[in-house]
Amino acid sequence: MYLDFLVKVPTVKGKITRRKKSNVVYIEYEYDRVYDPSRKYTFPKRVTIGKLSDTDPELMKPNQNFLKYFPDAELPESKNRTSRSSCLRVGTYFVLRKIIEECSLNDILGKYFGSRDMGLFLDLAVYSIIAENNAAQYYPDYTYNHPLFTEKMKQYSDSTVSDFLNSVTDDQSTGFLNTWNESRNYREKIYISYDSTNKNCQAGDIEMVEFGHPKVDMGEPVFNYAVAYDTHNQEPLFYEKYPSSLNDISQPQFMLDKASGYGYKKIGFILDRGYFSCENIQYMDKCGYSFVIMVKGMSALVNELILENKGTFENKRINNIYEYGVYGKTIRHKLYASDKKERYFHLYHSISKESAERIEIENRINQMTQYLKKYQNKVKEFGLGFEKYFNLHYDEKSQAFILPEERCSVVERELDLAGYFCIVTSEKMSAKEAIELYKNRDVSEKLFRGDKSYLGNKSIRVYSEESAGAKIFVEFVAMIVRCKMYIKLKEEMKKLDKKLNYMTVPAAIKELEKIEMVRQLDNIYRLDHAVTANQKVILKAFGLDANSIKYFASELSKELKEAELRKENKDGKNKKNK
């Protein structure tokens, strides 16, 4: 089918051919050449891109192939055409829309936002997942080739996005969190995994931003951001932000109060080693909360317990926890000197972990030795890290460094502890139950890695308190959606006999983005091609199939057509008024 306007015949040297058939002259474009070694001849590959005008030999009526091979050509109708791409990537949108509906996020957000703002909010969340970016200036690029949640599929500029973020209030984010958490089943015992990270902020007037102690120092002010994650139901529960000067140890007590405020009573907390302090343990005891904590492997207490029990469980098959490739044993002991209760220390040994740690220790000592020898007979001071493993000998008169003497007992002690780690619980449970609970924390850790790597949220690029709060709010909702996507793909992977490299979230998104709808000559969007075998496997994880995509595409096509008609009617009225 040919378009109902004329364009200039392309002037590409040696690529344009005119072929006459009956009374019509067709314009063909040579897009490739293929060499046939058997015939020793090169065959040109041509495609018809239009037919010559009857009145002007320099003009032609283009077809869809012309738009494909000359996408940058200016069309007479371009001023009146939609600002939306003729090719929309719809696969990931359909999947994420289903997840949003299953989580009732649109219903919850609808209580605190109007239809226009709710749609834009969801678009920003989905944009950060698909584009792995949170910068408002690139949002219009995303809307150009993706369907939207906004009313009438309306596309907004980056300035409108900034205005929207500035308009989001604490009442809206607090209301969302209250509603999101009130639907939980408070009767069942759940374990909350709590983890925090820090974010760089290109800040203007933001009170919570300070120059603190970031994990990755980019020379910018930072703030801390923490998320509580339900390991049983596998979803984020709530988040909090606080100044970077507050360390990991001091903040959890406030989080415990917040959890109580949301109505959680029968809960335990899975905490990283960074949250271990006597005050936090005592506060959890006072509140009646149980805990699971990974204790620092090289702490004095754990070292002694490991060395005391070494050789009593590592080769006992009854202590084998094959699911995690470790051997485990549980003993009772006080966590600190003034502890009023005996806790449950779960000691573990991993052969693979021992091998890796021994190699790391040997390499470190060898590298340090080589470094020290370079400065023999030279005046040089070394840090405490060297003094831990070496007795450093200096010449009394010249103060020149003479030689390093390895502290064998220190190195041997570390080698003896290689491959061991310890988890402490307040409640009685087996070593297997304890490691299963703690390993559930892996999802929350991946959530944080995904937050920075795959949501583009390493930095918050805003300059006002309101925008910072809004972006964190949007990020949390995006985290809920991405987490659900991760869990569903993970569960589907367990059902499959083999490990597929396209069943990770980034790879699945890349694959789903290939499901496209193309606007054809009648100005209607249709699926460009059938769903592939890989895409079917991914879609199955979300309860979808090829027929689901066909139906969603059909409905989306109608919605886009209506949006285009409304725009044309509006443009027509504006012209009449002028």
Summary of the structure (lengths in Angstrom):
residues: 578
radius of gyration: 31.5
end to end distance: 35.0
largest distance: 106.0
contacts: 1728
relative contact order: 0.12
helix: 44%
strand: 23%
